[in-house]
Protein backbone atom coordinates (compact mmCIF):
# COMPACT_ATOMS: atom_id res chain seq x y z
CA UNK A 1 0.00 0.00 0.00
CA UNK A 2 2.77 2.46 0.93
CA UNK A 3 4.40 2.08 -2.49
CA UNK A 4 1.14 3.02 -4.18
CA UNK A 5 0.59 5.99 -1.90
CA UNK A 6 4.16 7.29 -2.24
CA UNK A 7 3.30 8.54 -5.73
CA UNK A 8 1.11 11.19 -4.07
CA UNK A 9 3.83 12.64 -1.81
CA UNK A 10 4.59 15.63 -4.01
CA UNK A 11 0.89 16.35 -4.51
CA UNK A 12 0.35 16.17 -0.75
CA UNK A 13 3.07 18.78 -0.19
CA UNK A 14 1.50 21.05 -2.81
CA UNK A 15 -1.95 20.64 -1.28
CA UNK A 16 -0.71 21.53 2.20
CA UNK A 17 1.18 24.52 0.82
CA UNK A 18 -1.94 25.78 -0.96
CA UNK A 19 -4.08 25.29 2.14
CA UNK A 20 -1.53 27.01 4.39
CA UNK A 21 -1.39 30.13 2.21
CA UNK A 22 -3.41 33.13 3.37
CA UNK A 23 -4.37 33.82 -0.24
CA UNK A 24 -5.27 31.36 -2.99
CA UNK A 25 -2.35 31.26 -5.44
CA UNK A 26 -3.48 28.48 -7.78
CA UNK A 27 -0.83 26.16 -6.32
CA UNK A 28 -3.39 23.41 -5.77
CA UNK A 29 -2.58 20.36 -7.95
CA UNK A 30 -5.35 19.16 -10.22
CA UNK A 31 -6.97 15.88 -9.13
CA UNK A 32 -5.57 12.49 -10.04
CA UNK A 33 -9.03 10.95 -10.39
CA UNK A 34 -12.42 12.26 -11.52
CA UNK A 35 -15.57 10.46 -10.44
CA UNK A 36 -18.32 11.24 -12.93
CA UNK A 37 -21.97 10.40 -12.26
CA UNK A 38 -23.62 10.03 -15.70
CA UNK A 39 -27.09 9.66 -14.18
CA UNK A 40 -29.14 9.52 -11.01
CA UNK A 41 -31.37 6.85 -12.57
CA UNK A 42 -31.40 3.54 -10.69
CA UNK A 43 -34.15 0.93 -10.74
CA UNK A 44 -33.03 -1.00 -7.64
CA UNK A 45 -33.98 1.48 -4.87
CA UNK A 46 -31.83 -0.16 -2.21
CA UNK A 47 -32.83 0.66 1.37
CA UNK A 48 -29.29 1.57 2.38
CA UNK A 49 -28.47 3.65 -0.72
CA UNK A 50 -26.33 6.59 0.43
CA UNK A 51 -27.85 8.83 -2.25
CA UNK A 52 -31.56 8.08 -1.88
CA UNK A 53 -32.47 11.36 -0.13
CA UNK A 54 -30.28 13.38 -2.50
CA UNK A 55 -31.85 11.68 -5.53
CA UNK A 56 -35.35 12.50 -4.25
CA UNK A 57 -34.42 16.16 -4.49
CA UNK A 58 -32.92 15.71 -7.96
CA UNK A 59 -36.13 14.14 -9.28
CA UNK A 60 -37.57 17.66 -9.27
CA UNK A 61 -35.33 18.32 -12.30
CA UNK A 62 -36.43 17.60 -15.87
CA UNK A 63 -33.91 14.80 -16.28
CA UNK A 64 -31.73 12.59 -14.11
CA UNK A 65 -29.23 12.07 -16.95
CA UNK A 66 -26.12 14.04 -17.84
CA UNK A 67 -26.40 15.83 -21.17
CA UNK A 68 -24.23 14.13 -23.77
CA UNK A 69 -22.58 17.37 -24.88
CA UNK A 70 -21.85 18.28 -21.26
CA UNK A 71 -20.18 14.89 -20.81
CA UNK A 72 -17.97 15.58 -23.83
CA UNK A 73 -17.18 19.10 -22.56
CA UNK A 74 -16.14 17.76 -19.15
CA UNK A 75 -13.82 15.12 -20.63
CA UNK A 76 -12.28 17.69 -22.97
CA UNK A 77 -11.58 20.01 -20.05
CA UNK A 78 -10.25 17.29 -17.73
CA UNK A 79 -7.85 15.98 -20.35
CA UNK A 80 -6.57 19.52 -21.05
CA UNK A 81 -5.75 19.86 -17.32
CA UNK A 82 -3.98 16.52 -17.14
CA UNK A 83 -6.77 14.73 -15.25
CA UNK A 84 -6.43 11.44 -17.11
CA UNK A 85 -8.20 8.95 -14.82
CA UNK A 86 -12.00 8.84 -14.85
CA UNK A 87 -14.46 6.50 -13.17
CA UNK A 88 -18.11 6.39 -14.22
CA UNK A 89 -20.10 5.61 -11.11
CA UNK A 90 -22.90 7.04 -8.98
CA UNK A 91 -25.07 8.34 -7.61
CA UNK A 92 -27.34 6.41 -9.88
CA UNK A 93 -26.59 3.40 -12.07
CA UNK A 94 -24.32 4.54 -14.96
CA UNK A 95 -25.63 1.93 -17.40
CA UNK A 96 -29.21 3.21 -16.98
CA UNK A 97 -28.33 6.51 -18.69
CA UNK A 98 -30.83 7.03 -21.52
CA UNK A 99 -28.01 7.39 -24.07
CA UNK A 100 -25.54 4.93 -22.58
CA UNK A 101 -24.39 3.65 -25.99
CA UNK A 102 -23.43 7.20 -27.00
CA UNK A 103 -21.76 7.83 -23.62
CA UNK A 104 -19.59 4.73 -24.10
CA UNK A 105 -18.72 5.79 -27.66
CA UNK A 106 -17.50 9.16 -26.33
CA UNK A 107 -15.37 7.29 -23.79
CA UNK A 108 -13.90 5.25 -26.63
CA UNK A 109 -13.05 8.44 -28.51
CA UNK A 110 -11.23 10.00 -25.54
CA UNK A 111 -9.44 6.76 -24.75
CA UNK A 112 -8.24 6.54 -28.35
CA UNK A 113 -7.40 10.21 -29.00
CA UNK A 114 -6.45 11.53 -25.55
CA UNK A 115 -5.14 8.35 -23.89
CA UNK A 116 -7.42 8.84 -20.90
CA UNK A 117 -7.99 5.86 -18.59
CA UNK A 118 -11.52 4.86 -17.63
CA UNK A 119 -13.22 2.55 -15.19
CA UNK A 120 -16.88 1.89 -14.46
CA UNK A 121 -18.69 0.88 -11.28
CA UNK A 122 -22.11 -0.68 -11.94
CA UNK A 123 -24.65 -2.89 -10.20
CA UNK A 124 -24.42 -5.16 -13.24
CA UNK A 125 -28.15 -5.58 -13.75
CA UNK A 126 -28.16 -3.78 -17.12
CA UNK A 127 -25.29 -5.70 -18.76
CA UNK A 128 -27.61 -8.04 -20.65
CA UNK A 129 -29.46 -5.06 -22.17
CA UNK A 130 -26.34 -3.55 -23.75
CA UNK A 131 -25.78 -4.08 -27.46
CA UNK A 132 -22.74 -6.13 -28.43
CA UNK A 133 -20.79 -3.15 -29.74
CA UNK A 134 -21.18 -1.27 -26.43
CA UNK A 135 -20.17 -4.35 -24.48
CA UNK A 136 -17.08 -4.74 -26.66
CA UNK A 137 -16.11 -1.07 -26.24
CA UNK A 138 -16.39 -1.35 -22.44
CA UNK A 139 -14.11 -4.38 -22.30
CA UNK A 140 -11.77 -2.87 -24.88
CA UNK A 141 -11.46 0.73 -23.66
CA UNK A 142 -12.05 0.57 -19.90
CA UNK A 143 -9.27 -0.44 -17.55
CA UNK A 144 -11.81 -2.12 -15.29
CA UNK A 145 -15.50 -2.83 -14.84
CA UNK A 146 -16.59 -3.58 -11.29
CA UNK A 147 -20.02 -5.03 -10.56
CA UNK A 148 -21.34 -4.13 -7.11
CA UNK A 149 -23.37 -6.94 -5.60
CA UNK A 150 -26.31 -4.83 -4.48
CA UNK A 151 -28.44 -5.12 -1.38
CA UNK A 152 -31.33 -6.12 -3.64
CA UNK A 153 -29.30 -8.85 -5.34
CA UNK A 154 -28.45 -10.39 -1.98
CA UNK A 155 -32.15 -10.55 -1.04
CA UNK A 156 -33.86 -11.29 -4.36
CA UNK A 157 -33.23 -14.65 -6.06
CA UNK A 158 -34.07 -13.34 -9.54
CA UNK A 159 -31.71 -10.37 -9.23
CA UNK A 160 -29.00 -12.63 -7.81
CA UNK A 161 -29.30 -14.92 -10.83
CA UNK A 162 -29.23 -11.93 -13.20
CA UNK A 163 -26.09 -10.62 -11.49
CA UNK A 164 -24.23 -13.92 -11.87
CA UNK A 165 -25.49 -14.42 -15.44
CA UNK A 166 -24.35 -10.94 -16.47
CA UNK A 167 -20.98 -11.40 -14.81
CA UNK A 168 -20.59 -14.74 -16.58
CA UNK A 169 -21.48 -13.07 -19.87
CA UNK A 170 -18.67 -10.55 -19.40
CA UNK A 171 -16.11 -13.18 -18.44
CA UNK A 172 -17.07 -15.46 -21.34
CA UNK A 173 -17.00 -12.61 -23.85
CA UNK A 174 -13.52 -11.62 -22.68
CA UNK A 175 -12.37 -15.24 -22.82
CA UNK A 176 -13.43 -15.43 -26.48
CA UNK A 177 -11.76 -12.11 -27.31
CA UNK A 178 -8.23 -12.30 -25.94
CA UNK A 179 -7.38 -8.71 -26.90
CA UNK A 180 -9.92 -7.27 -24.44
CA UNK A 181 -8.05 -5.88 -21.43
CA UNK A 182 -10.65 -4.70 -18.87
CA UNK A 183 -10.31 -6.24 -15.43
CA UNK A 184 -13.71 -7.72 -14.54
CA UNK A 185 -14.37 -7.48 -10.84
CA UNK A 186 -17.00 -7.57 -8.11
CA UNK A 187 -17.60 -5.58 -4.96
CA UNK A 188 -19.54 -6.83 -1.94
CA UNK A 189 -20.64 -5.11 1.26
CA UNK A 190 -20.70 -6.91 4.60
CA UNK A 191 -23.75 -6.08 6.74
CA UNK A 192 -25.03 -7.28 10.10
CA UNK A 193 -27.45 -9.57 8.25
CA UNK A 194 -25.51 -11.12 5.39
CA UNK A 195 -22.26 -12.49 6.85
CA UNK A 196 -23.13 -16.15 6.18
CA UNK A 197 -24.47 -15.49 2.67
CA UNK A 198 -21.53 -13.21 1.91
CA UNK A 199 -18.97 -15.97 2.42
CA UNK A 200 -20.98 -18.26 0.16
CA UNK A 201 -21.20 -15.52 -2.50
CA UNK A 202 -17.46 -14.81 -2.31
CA UNK A 203 -16.72 -18.50 -2.86
CA UNK A 204 -19.08 -18.64 -5.86
CA UNK A 205 -17.52 -15.54 -7.43
CA UNK A 206 -14.00 -16.93 -7.08
CA UNK A 207 -15.12 -20.22 -8.64
CA UNK A 208 -16.74 -18.26 -11.49
CA UNK A 209 -13.36 -16.71 -12.31
CA UNK A 210 -13.85 -13.09 -11.31
CA UNK A 211 -10.55 -11.19 -11.78
CA UNK A 212 -10.85 -8.85 -8.81
CA UNK A 213 -13.03 -9.08 -5.72
CA UNK A 214 -13.31 -6.36 -3.09
CA UNK A 215 -15.08 -6.76 0.26
CA UNK A 216 -15.98 -3.75 2.40
CA UNK A 217 -18.34 -3.20 5.31
CA UNK A 218 -21.51 -1.14 4.88
CA UNK A 219 -21.59 2.41 6.22
CA UNK A 220 -25.23 2.41 7.36
CA UNK A 221 -25.51 2.62 11.19
CA UNK A 222 -28.66 0.45 11.04
CA UNK A 223 -26.97 -2.51 9.34
CA UNK A 224 -23.33 -2.06 10.32
CA UNK A 225 -21.71 -5.35 11.41
CA UNK A 226 -20.47 -5.70 14.96
CA UNK A 227 -16.77 -5.66 15.76
CA UNK A 228 -16.99 -9.39 16.55
CA UNK A 229 -18.55 -10.05 13.12
CA UNK A 230 -15.76 -8.08 11.43
CA UNK A 231 -13.09 -10.18 13.14
CA UNK A 232 -14.87 -13.46 12.41
CA UNK A 233 -15.56 -12.68 8.74
CA UNK A 234 -12.05 -11.35 8.16
CA UNK A 235 -10.54 -14.59 9.51
CA UNK A 236 -12.87 -16.71 7.37
CA UNK A 237 -12.06 -14.65 4.27
CA UNK A 238 -8.35 -15.01 4.97
CA UNK A 239 -8.78 -18.80 5.07
CA UNK A 240 -10.86 -18.71 1.88
CA UNK A 241 -8.22 -16.59 0.15
CA UNK A 242 -5.60 -19.22 0.97
CA UNK A 243 -7.86 -22.13 0.04
CA UNK A 244 -8.76 -20.62 -3.34
CA UNK A 245 -5.23 -19.28 -4.02
CA UNK A 246 -6.80 -15.85 -4.42
CA UNK A 247 -4.16 -13.59 -2.86
CA UNK A 248 -4.00 -11.39 -5.97
CA UNK A 249 -7.77 -11.39 -6.49
CA UNK A 250 -9.50 -11.04 -3.14
CA UNK A 251 -9.10 -7.68 -1.39
CA UNK A 252 -10.59 -7.45 2.10
CA UNK A 253 -11.06 -3.98 3.59
CA UNK A 254 -13.60 -4.29 6.40
CA UNK A 255 -12.24 -1.74 8.83
CA UNK A 256 -12.43 2.02 8.96
CA UNK A 257 -9.56 4.46 9.18
CA UNK A 258 -9.61 5.89 12.70
CA UNK A 259 -8.62 9.52 13.01
CA UNK A 260 -7.79 11.65 16.04
CA UNK A 261 -10.02 14.23 17.67
CA UNK A 262 -10.12 17.45 15.66
CA UNK A 263 -9.24 15.66 12.42
CA UNK A 264 -9.50 17.73 9.25
CA UNK A 265 -9.46 16.19 5.79
CA UNK A 266 -6.90 17.88 3.53
CA UNK A 267 -6.25 15.02 1.09
CA UNK A 268 -9.52 15.38 -0.88
CA UNK A 269 -7.99 17.40 -3.80
CA UNK A 270 -6.58 14.09 -5.07
CA UNK A 271 -10.04 13.53 -6.58
CA UNK A 272 -13.05 15.45 -7.83
CA UNK A 273 -16.67 14.31 -8.14
CA UNK A 274 -18.98 15.61 -10.89
CA UNK A 275 -22.73 14.99 -10.80
CA UNK A 276 -25.11 14.59 -13.78
CA UNK A 277 -25.74 18.35 -13.90
CA UNK A 278 -22.08 19.30 -13.95
CA UNK A 279 -21.91 20.08 -10.22
CA UNK A 280 -18.29 19.97 -9.03
CA UNK A 281 -17.76 18.56 -5.53
CA UNK A 282 -14.64 18.18 -3.39
CA UNK A 283 -15.64 14.79 -1.98
CA UNK A 284 -17.73 11.86 -3.18
CA UNK A 285 -19.55 11.92 0.17
CA UNK A 286 -20.93 15.31 -0.89
CA UNK A 287 -24.54 14.10 -0.59
CA UNK A 288 -24.28 14.49 3.20
CA UNK A 289 -23.55 18.23 2.88
CA UNK A 290 -23.98 19.18 -0.81
CA UNK A 291 -24.05 22.96 -0.39
CA UNK A 292 -20.71 23.09 1.43
CA UNK A 293 -19.10 20.41 -0.74
CA UNK A 294 -19.88 22.09 -4.09
CA UNK A 295 -17.31 24.53 -5.51
CA UNK A 296 -18.80 25.21 -8.94
CA UNK A 297 -20.75 23.90 -11.88
CA UNK A 298 -19.71 22.99 -15.40
CA UNK A 299 -21.31 24.58 -18.42
CA UNK A 300 -20.18 24.75 -22.06
CA UNK A 301 -18.08 27.87 -21.46
CA UNK A 302 -16.14 27.22 -18.24
CA UNK A 303 -13.46 24.95 -16.82
CA UNK A 304 -12.54 23.15 -13.61
CA UNK A 305 -9.65 25.64 -13.46
CA UNK A 306 -12.18 28.42 -12.83
CA UNK A 307 -12.93 26.88 -9.43
CA UNK A 308 -10.05 24.58 -8.48
CA UNK A 309 -7.63 26.05 -5.95
CA UNK A 310 -9.55 29.31 -5.77
CA UNK A 311 -10.31 30.91 -2.41
CA UNK A 312 -13.81 29.40 -2.13
CA UNK A 313 -12.39 25.93 -2.81
CA UNK A 314 -9.66 26.37 -0.19
CA UNK A 315 -12.11 27.72 2.39
CA UNK A 316 -14.51 24.83 1.85
CA UNK A 317 -11.69 22.32 2.42
CA UNK A 318 -10.68 24.15 5.59
CA UNK A 319 -14.24 24.02 6.88
CA UNK A 320 -15.25 20.43 6.05
CA UNK A 321 -17.52 19.08 8.78
CA UNK A 322 -16.20 15.51 8.97
CA UNK A 323 -18.84 14.49 11.50
CA UNK A 324 -21.51 15.37 8.95
CA UNK A 325 -19.75 14.40 5.72
CA UNK A 326 -18.16 11.16 7.00
CA UNK A 327 -21.11 10.46 9.34
CA UNK A 328 -18.66 10.02 12.20
CA UNK A 329 -16.33 12.12 14.31
CA UNK A 330 -13.85 9.28 14.86
CA UNK A 331 -13.48 7.24 11.66
CA UNK A 332 -14.24 6.89 7.97
CA UNK A 333 -14.01 4.05 5.43
CA UNK A 334 -12.87 6.44 2.67
CA UNK A 335 -9.56 5.29 1.19
CA UNK A 336 -8.33 8.87 0.90
CA UNK A 337 -8.46 9.28 4.68
CA UNK A 338 -6.21 6.23 4.90
CA UNK A 339 -3.90 7.85 2.34
CA UNK A 340 -3.76 11.00 4.45
CA UNK A 341 -2.89 9.07 7.62
CA UNK A 342 -0.15 7.13 5.84
CA UNK A 343 1.31 10.21 4.13
CA UNK A 344 1.47 12.02 7.47
CA UNK A 345 3.23 9.00 9.06
CA UNK A 346 5.68 8.78 6.16
CA UNK A 347 6.45 12.48 6.53
CA UNK A 348 7.21 12.05 10.23
CA UNK A 349 9.29 8.89 9.63
CA UNK A 350 11.39 10.66 7.00
CA UNK A 351 11.91 13.52 9.38
CA UNK A 352 13.04 11.07 12.07
CA UNK A 353 15.60 9.47 9.74
CA UNK A 354 16.86 12.85 8.59
CA UNK A 355 17.45 14.02 12.13
CA UNK A 356 18.23 10.71 13.82
CA UNK A 357 20.50 11.24 16.79
CA UNK A 358 19.47 14.86 17.27
CA UNK A 359 18.06 15.71 20.68
CA UNK A 360 15.53 18.06 19.12
CA UNK A 361 13.91 15.35 16.94
CA UNK A 362 10.62 15.44 18.89
CA UNK A 363 10.52 19.22 18.58
CA UNK A 364 11.03 18.98 14.82
CA UNK A 365 8.23 16.41 14.55
CA UNK A 366 5.95 18.68 16.54
CA UNK A 367 6.74 21.59 14.24
CA UNK A 368 6.06 19.42 11.19
CA UNK A 369 2.67 18.42 12.52
CA UNK A 370 1.91 22.07 13.21
CA UNK A 371 2.71 22.88 9.57
CA UNK A 372 0.27 20.16 8.50
CA UNK A 373 -2.40 21.68 10.74
CA UNK A 374 -1.78 25.30 9.76
CA UNK A 375 -4.79 25.57 7.53
CA UNK A 376 -7.24 24.59 10.31
N, C-alpha and C positions, 0 to 999 in steps of 0.2 A: 504493500500500500504506500509506504513512504516514497518509494522510487517514482510511483505515479504522481504523487502529490508534489514532489520536488520540482516538477516542471512549472509549478505555479509560484515559486519563490519570488521571482522578479516581479510578477504581477502583484503579489501580496505587498511587497515593499512600495510599489507605485500607488496601490490603493490606500495604504496607510499614510503615505505622504500627501495624497490628495485630500484625505479626510482630516489631516492635521493642519492643513493650511487654513488661514482665516478667510481667504478669498478663493473662490473656485478658479483654477488656472488651467482647466482642461488637461490635467495630468492623469486623469483617471483612465486606465487601460480599457479598451473595448472588451466586451465579454468573450469568453472562449466558446460558450454554448448559447444558442437561442432555442427556447422552447416555444413553438408556435402551436396555438390552438386553432385548427381550421374551422371548428364548429362547436357549438354547444348542444347539438343534437345527440341524443342517446336514448335508445329504446329500452334499456334495461331497468332504469330507475332503482338502483340499488339503495337499500335503506341507509347504508353507511357512506354513501357518496359524499365526499368532502365539498362538492360544488353544488349540491342540490338547492340550497337556499339562494346561492348566487345566480343559478340558472333560472330560478323562478322569476327573479327580477329581470333577467335578460329576455324572457319570453314576451315582455312588453314591447320589444323591438320588432320590426317587420320581418327580420330573418335571424336565424341562429347561425348562419353560415358566413364565413369570410368571403368577401368579394374576390373573384378570381384575379382581377387586375390589381387589387390591393395586395394579394399574395405575391404576385410577380414584383410589384414595387418594393415590398419588404425584402425579398430575396436579393433584388438588385442592390438595394442600399446596404444590406448586411455584407454582401460579398465585397462591395467597394470599401468597406471599413475593416475588412480582414476577419469578419466573423464567419468562419467557414464550416462550423459544425451546427447542424439544425436537427432538432427532434420534433416530429409531428406527434402531438399528444393531446391531452385535455384534462380538465374541461369536459367536453363532450367526447363522443367517439369519432375519431378522425375519418374513418371509413364510411361514416353516415353522411358526410358532406354531399350536398345535392349534385355537385359536379366533381366527384372524387376522381373520375378518370382524367379530367382535364388538370386537376391539381397534381396528380402523379406525373402527367406528361410535362408539366412545368418543372417539377423536381428533376425529371430526366434531363431536361434542357440545361438546368443550372449545374447538374452533376457533370454533364458532358462538356459544357463551355466554360464553366467557372471553377470546376474541380472542387465544388462544395461537397461535404460529407453529410449524409442524411441517415436518420433512424426513424422508426415509427413505433409507437406504443399503442396497442389496440386491444379491445376485448376479444377479438377474433371471431365474433359472431357473424360478421359481414363478409368474410373471406370467400365463401361459396358464391356470393352474389357478384363478385368482381369478374369482369371479362378477362379472357386469357392474356390479352396484351397488357392490361394493367397489372395482373399478377406477375407476369414476366418482368415488367419494368421494376416493380418493387424488389424482386429478388435479384435483379441485375444492378440496380442503381443505389439501393439502400445498403448501408453497412450492416444494419440489423433490423429485424422485425421481432418485437417482443409481444406475446399474447398474454394479457393479464387474465388469470383465471378468476372471474368475477364472483362476487357474493351470490349472484343469481345462479351462476353455473354450478356452484357448490351445493345449491339447494334444489335445483330443478333438473330432473333426469334428462329431459329433452335438450336443454341448453348444455348440459354436460356432454352429451353425445355429440352435439353440434360442434362444441369446442374441440373435442378430440378428433372429430372427422376433418375439421378445417385445418387443424395442425398437421394431421397426417397428409392432407392434400398438399400443403406447402412442402413438407419434407420429401414427399414422393416426387413432386414436380422438380425440386432441386436435384434429387438423385438422378433424374432422367436428363437433366441439363447441367452438366458438370461445370460449365463456365459461370454459373450463377453463384455469387459470392456472399449474399446476405446471411448473417448468422441468425438462425431461427431459434428463438428462445421463449421461455414462459416465465411468468411472475406470479407467485402465490402469496397470499396474506394469511398469517396465522391469527386466529381469533380465539376467544374463550370457548367457542362452541365447536370448532372444526378440527381440533388437534389430531384426533384419530383418523378422520377422513383425509386430512392433509398429508399424513405420512403415506397413506395408500395412494393418493394422487401423485405425490412425488415419485413413488416407485413406478407407477404406470407411465409417467412422462419420461423417465430415464429409460425404461424398456422400449418406449416408442422411438427413441433416438433423438430427443430434443438436444440442441447444441449448446444451450445455455439455460440455466434454471436458477432463478433468484427467489429466495424466501425472506420475507420481511414480516414484522408484526403489525397489525392494524393500529391506527392512531385513535380510533373512536373510544372514548372513555367507557361507553356502555358495553363494548365487546372486547376490550383489551384483555389479553391473557394474563394470568397471574405470574408472578416471578417464578413460582415453582413449575408452572407449565412451560415457561421459557427454558428453564434449565433442562427439564425432562425432554422436551422436543429437540433442543439443540444436541443433546447427547444421542438421541435416536437418529437424528439426521447425520451426525458424524459417523455413526456405525453404518448407516445406509450408504453414505458417500464412499466408505471403504469397501463395503460389500459389492457395490456396483462399479467400483473403479472410476468414480465420477469426480475426482479432485479438481479437474479443470473445467467441469461443467456445473456442478452444484455450488452455488454461493449462498451462504447462510448469514443473514444480517438481522438478527432478531432484537438486538438491544437498541438502546437510544444513547446518543452522545450526551453525557451529563456535563453541564456547565456551571461555573461558580455563580454565587449571588452577584447581581449587578452586571451579568453578562450582556454584552452588546455585539450584535452580528455586524462584522465589517467585511466579511468575505463574499457577500452576495453579488458584487460586481463581476464575479467570474461568469455569471449567467444573466440572461434577460428573458422575461416571459412576455409573449405578445398574444392578446386574446383575439377572437374572431373579428372584432371591430377596429383592430389596430391599436388598442390600448397597450401601453408599454409599462410593465411592472418590474420592480426590483427584486421580486421573490415569487416563486411559484406557489407559495402559500398566501398569495395576495387576497384570496377570497375571504380571508378572516378579517381583513382591514383594507378593502380595495381603495378607498379614498386616499389613505396615507401611503399606500404602496405604488400608486400610479404616478409616473413622472411626465407623461405626455401621451400623445396619440398620433399614430401614423395617418397621413393622407397622401395624395399623389404628389404633393409639392414639398414635403419636408423629409427630414432624415433623423435617424437615431442620434446623430451628432448634435442636433439642435437641443437635445435634452440631457444627453449622457455627460456626466461630470460637471454639469452646471450647478449653480448654487442650490436650486430647489432639490436636485438629485442628492447632493451631499447632505443637505439638511434632513432629508427624509431617511437617509441611512443612519444619521446620527440619532434620530428620534424613533427608530423602530421599537415598537412595543412587543418584545418577544413573548411576553405572557399571553398576549392576544393573538399574535401571528402564529407562534409555534404551539399555542394552546397549552403552555406550561411555562413555569418560571424556573424550572430546574433542568429540563432536558428536551431534546428534539431528535427525531429520527432522520433529519435532513443530512445528506452526505456532506454538504458544504460546511455545516457546523463541525463535523468531524475533521474536515480539511483544515478549518481555522484552528482547532485545538492542536492538531499535529504540526501545522506551520509555526505556531507560537512555541511549541516545545522544541522544534528543530532550531528555531532562532536562539532560544536560551541555551541549548546544548552547544551550538556553534560558539556562542559567546563564552561558555565555560571552557571549551577547548582553547580558544584564542587567549584566554587570560588565566589558564591553569597555573596554579602556583602563586597567583597574586592574592594578597590578603583582602583586596577590595572586590573580589569576584562577586560576592553577594550584593554589594552596592551597585555594581555594574548591571547585574541582572535586574535589580529593582528599577534602575533607571530605564532599562530597555522595556520593561513592562509598562512603565509610566508613559513611554513614547507611544506604545501600542494603544494605550487608553486615552491619549491626548484629545481625541476627537469627541469623547463622551461629554 
